[in-house]
Amino acid sequence: MSIPVLKFDAVIVGAGGAGLRSAIQLSEAGLKTAVLSKVFPTRSHTVAAQGGVAASLGNSEEDHWHWHMYDTVKGSDWLGDQDAIEFMCRKANEVVVELEHYGMPFDRTDNGKIYQRPFGGHMSNFGEKPVRRSCAAADRTGHAMLHAMYQRNVKANTQFFVEWMALDLIRDSEGAVVGVTAMEMETGQVVIFHTRATIFATGGAGRIYYSSTNAFINTGDGLGMAARAGIPLEDMEFWQFHPTGVAGAGVLITEGVRGEGGILRNSSKERFMERYAPNAKDLASRDVVSRAMATEIKEGRGCGAGKDYVLLDITHLDPATIMKRLPGIREISIQFAGVDPIKEPIPVVPTCHYQMGGIPTNYSGRVVIPQGGDLAVPVPGFYAGGECACASVHGANRLGTNSLLDLLVFGKSAGDSAVEDLKGGSAHRDLPADAAEKSLSRINALDNRKGGANVHETRLAMQRTMQDHAGVFRFGDMLKQGVSKILEVEKAARQMEIKDKSQVWNTARVEALEMENLIEVAKATMISAEARKESRGSHVRDDAADTPEFPNGRNDKEWLKHTLFFPQEGNKITYKPVNMKPLSVETIALKTRSY
Amino acid sequence: MLREDYERLRWRCIRRGLLEVDLALTRFLDQGFAGLDDEEQQAFAELADMEDHDLWHLISGQAECDDPRLAPIVAMLRKS
């Protein structure tokens, strides 16, 4: 079967913040650039980002990129690469001002400068006191950012392919990336995008968990494609969780609810936080609260038929206070938990929020893999930025407002690197003869299989397994079982069946293809988490506890290193050292992370 | 609604930017949509075309809908 080939200088997969930012660099450099997106760009999940973007502009008080760098290294629990972190923090002012020039409606001070507010973990003078570093556009920062950058791309003649799904990465015999296969949803037609540069900006994969704040679109498509093409995934054991998402839905219940007097209770209505944090109780830090909730659930004191959630009780608060001080919380509870929190407690669980790991890149946005003795060799023609990439700036945990900064800085640097590599007008490398083979056979298998696994049930089995075995607080025995279970789910995911066989607008097929990506991420997460026998940042194990030798359970002697997971090589794991050497300043030395 | 039009609409409901909107629209498609007449289905499609934050404000009651064609559908989304 002959497959249409579309030739571009560059293709960008994903039209959220990182993809749009990359596209601006490429199109404005005069390169013929295609952007593929499953949805219209301004409906990407970046739209959900509210907190703002961090930059040490110093508009409200003294600030410095070096202080921001210190906070980010500390936040990462020293797993972040210090060259990439310095690069990001130094670039922050530039990318924020550029965004301002694109028309982003930032909140402003009386004298017209960008208004900045404090945000958790951002401090002045190397951790001394909170600093105003976050730049926001009301509570719609992500939304405003997408609109500003989309318009800039329209001006620059970027070609958008909306409601297209990228399927597989195409690599030639030397391993260079020469494009992607993609499917137009409206027609079901598979097309080859033959390119000189391929940039992944596909976002995170938070939908691997049963409870996730991520929109349904976050199915880790870039990670699945990379994994299938033999690219390792880095640090996939690190996921940021939020303590209180509505059970079964994932929608966030803000921490303000506990601030206003909300109490967490288990199945016997006990205020269990009194046992875990006698002083702070329900107002203990996110980590402590999440761990306590997970322990209650693991030890059988969860609520409901599955004993798989706890209750957040505000029934003792004055209804007027709830309505006035916690706007939207009552509506969210009624809509998604089916309870009116004035009368009944809200079912909540620790909920997955952000993926720190991803496709390994360096700070220039080039995808790097181990080759020979070198642990970070660029893959020709392949770049990545934003949540799907691991530069690594977030290390073992991410600071709020650094995610929007990541997608701006590394979206831009991936674009710049591609522009640089394409200078001189080198020809397109030849497509391999079987360029579309892998994608076509996956689609054919879905179209023709009978008696296979149900997509929805397989996804649910994966999400339950991840939630129960690799959640916010991890137990050695549960992780071991989790590995066997997720490998079982993988078998089912390789044998899925869809009832709808139509070519045109076959959303069942798209969902099955997304599931094939999700399972790659789930497997990488479970196996990497089982293997890392320490606690660090968001990866907290019951069997790696806080001791004088290993404060917070962190073991720098053995585990100050990045995980690389190779699904195509028998689920092999290797490690590479953390880059402790910044670009221009001294190393931020190891210290116990405490706030 | 033709299958093709329905599937396109479905995709635009089940892949949103905000999880809240994903959940609300998916549930409505599964439970309430089939019971609508052609005009109401059209009105629902118009709502689904809105920006995520604006639509969520309508569904969660943080904003009111003043279009008489759309308001009954918004009311159903709130209840569903």
Interface residues (C-beta under 8 A of the other chain):
Chain A: K38 V39 T42 R43 S44 H45 T46 V47 A48 R140 H143 E163 M185 E186 S212 T213 N214 A215 F216 I217 A249 G250 V251 P327 G328 E331 I332 Q335 F336 S502 V504 W505 N506 T507 V510
Chain B: R3 E4 E7 R8 R10 W11 R12 I14 R15 R16 G17 L18 L19 E20 D22 L23 A24 T26 E51 D52 H53 I59 S60 G61 Q62 R78
